[in-house]
Amino acid sequence: MAPSADIAALNGKLADQSYVNGSSPTQEDITLWKSMPACPTQPHVARWWKHIESLQKLYPLRAWPKAEAPKKEGPKDVANLEGMLVNAVHGKVVTRFPPEPSGYLHIGHAKAALLNATYAEVYGGKMLLRFDDTNPSKEKMEYQTSIVEDLKLLQIKHEPTTYTSDYIGMLEKDMEKMIREGKAYADDTDADQMKVERDAGTPSKCRDLPVEENLRRFKEMLVGSEEGLKYCIRGKIDMQCLNKCMRDPVFYRCKVDEPHHRHGWKYKAYPTYDFCCAIIDSHEGVTHALRSLEYSDRKAMYHWVLDNTDYKDVELTEFSRMNFDYTVLSKRKLTKLVDQGTVTGWDDPRMPTVRGVLRRGLTVEALKEFVMTQGASRNTNSMSWDKIWAINKQKIDPVIPRFCAIEQQALVQLTLSDGPASPTAKQENLHPKDPSMGTKEMFLSKTVYLRQDDAQVLTEGEEVTLMHWGNAVIEKIEKNGTGIKSLSGRLNLAGNPKLTKYKLNWLPVIDSLVEVTLRELGYLFTKPVFENGEDPMDFINPNSLKDTKALGEPAMKSLKKGDKLQLERGGYYIVDGVDPLVLIDIPDGRAKKVSGEARDDSWKPTKEKGAAKEKGGAKEKGGPKEKAAKAAPPADRPLDDVSRLDIRVGKITKVWPHPEADKLWCEEIDIGRDAPLSVCSGLREHFTQEQMQNRMVVLIANMKPAKMRGVESQGMVLCSTGPSGVEILAPPEGAKVGERVAFDSRAGEPDEVLQTKTGKAPLEAIKPFLKTNAACEATFKGILFGTSAGPVRTASNKDSPIS
């Protein structure tokens, strides 16, 4: 195996899977492992190498199966989609994307649109586009037009566009019918009082008004009279329901402050989303409505509306929201960023809008792949941007040209005594591995520019390689304080580039060099995740944009707006302007500094660039790295002190079947430390591999490592066992990977490693007091498992033991 390129490729492959051929070890793993004399330094290959070494020691005589022939390549996401839609019939599936025209589409909307379109395609059906335009105070034709254009950018096909507002006449009749049947009533309770009553389960004073009075009030609403403006129509459901969404929600309200962007002042009262969405879905023939989990509490209301208006039921499929660190996806907050001038507009490349991320250099193909690797997963957590940009790098790296540019403040001249007397042109491939991309014209000259950082590591008499030209010998270095003023040398084109220590970028000193602005972008916010009550606007990053002037080779004059390229040893860029030339950096999936500096300011020679160099800056998700070892607890702490357990929020990043035990899954779980925990859990009979992958869990992270049928387990995933079977404890949305679960004031340091000997084992003393309460919340002696985002809970197991 080649020591660089092949190992790097293998490292990338093993970043997303456990073995060379997927989720199980094969003969190919063993053969490849034997070909490596020592453990490589790349992190994913190193993890794999050590695991295969342990398998060889445990089962030295085993005949491992051969790798299966690769299956015919199809859409990468199909495996995650099949069987996900309940009662789906191929050829008859109808999905819909119902945006409100109250802002530009962001990356979360893109996920919803792509999921709906892809499910429709996989099942041989169709996707409807319907604007949910019944709130004129927030909606604009500008937003409606932008959404249609953005869907085209995302290459999403849909049926002819429809509008909820075109159905208002039908919806008025449906509401009148509900009022006549005693299923809805007109209420003049003010909004604040209504909230208090709904929270307390107190019926409105208007709940039992006669049908005739409710109909009269509804007619006043429809004409927008002074009296009518006092009322709203509420569904008469259940004011005692534990699901507070079902406590007589508002289904119709007056809107007379702004004209409708399509109908002007035609209507004075409009249905709410909760009322009209279900009805129009059914009316338009939608078979499967895909909605994010933020609507989970409204699922019962959706079906109630259909049941009580005599419309055909629609299958609901829920998926997790797409949340990113250092990012807000609230349209209201994004609008504020635009209005207060924090960004230049909705398409600012720092914005998480579709237009923003595409302008930043994200490809539609990478966005689709990222979304579809998640599919309709219900696991909700705040993700790092690194993965989506790493996928993007894989898409663009093989197909974009290479150029050279050097920061103007870093220019140092090297004079070659035997260089060409006048600039001489030569042709060079635009991509070193793909000649079919064509060539560019380069110029050789007697004097060339080097980077200051490159010059500072050179010594007199040293032979170096000038990339795309040949070798040269540095004969003299003239210093200027702490820097290099100039260098002189001679060419040695017969020299072997493989024997030189440094490979240097350079530019000819000629008049036709191109002035370039390198624009490096950071996050808009300095805080990865916002706590309840925090205003993201208090954490605006003042250093999210940095411009650096540079000079580029003459061939860069041919670049057009939107072109993507790589600056050799300087990262990936997209052309944002051509006169003058402005290049925006495209992230490559590596950790990014919160300060706004997307890369180190230093440009190191090629020899150092190949090293696995750790960058400073904020660690994703969990914040600062935590030390695995903790201070030992005081000797007199009781065994049943729950703070002795190091209970953490984690995310399962890899899952594979235990090679020897049919009931065990092997998992790698990220808890915000340098390396994930390896855990074996007996959940294979209860959850599929797909259900486990990327799941947020709560686990004990200071268990004494133990071998489980030959595989080491370092932690224990916590579950409840009750009438609904085994359920994995779930942290709430917004809980951060790596954060420690807290128990009221019990905040002592956990044991470094939990004792397991009888009479000395804290877990055995604590376990009898771990259980869920009547609200399915996890507790210890009645005290909630607490996180920064709220309590830990199970799906439906009440008053059930936790283990």
ABEGO torsion letter per residue (X at the ends): XBAAAAAAAAAAAAAABABAAEABBBAAAAAAAAABABBBABAAAAAAAAAAAAAAAABAABBBBBBBBBBBBBBAAAAAABGABBGBBBGABBBBBBBBBAEBBBAAAAAAAAAAAAAAAAAGBBBBBBBBBABAAABBAAAAAAAAAAAAAAGBBBBBBBBAAAAAAAAAAAAAAAAAAGABBBBABBAAAAAAAAAAGBBBAAAABBAAAAAAAAAAAAAGBAAAAABBBBBBBBAABABAAABGBBABBBBAABBBAAAEAABABBBBAAAAAAAAAAAAGBABBBBBAAAAAAAAAAAAAAAAAGBBBBBBBBBBBBBBBGBBABAAAAAAAAAAGABAEAABAABABAAAAAAAGBBAAAAAAAAAAAEABABBBBBBAAAAAAAAAAAAAAABBBBBBBBAAABBBBBBAABBABBBBBBBBABAABAAAEBBBBBBBABBBBBAAAAAABBBGBBBBBBGAEBBBBABBBBBEABBABBBBBBBAABBAAABABBBBBBBBBAABBBBBBBBBBBABABABBBBGBBAAAABBAAABBBBBBBBBAAAAABBBGBBBBBBGAEBBBBABAOBBBBBBBBAGBBBBAAGBABBABBBBAAAAABBBBBBEBBBGAEBBBBABBBBBBAABBAABAAABBBBBBBBABBBBBAABAABBBBBBBAGBABBBBBBBBAAAABBAAAABGBBBBBBAABBBBBBGGBBBABBBBBBBBAAEBBBBBBBBGBBBGBBBBBEABABBBBABBBABBGABAAAAAAAABBBBAAGBBBBGGBBBBBAAEBBBBAABBGBBBX
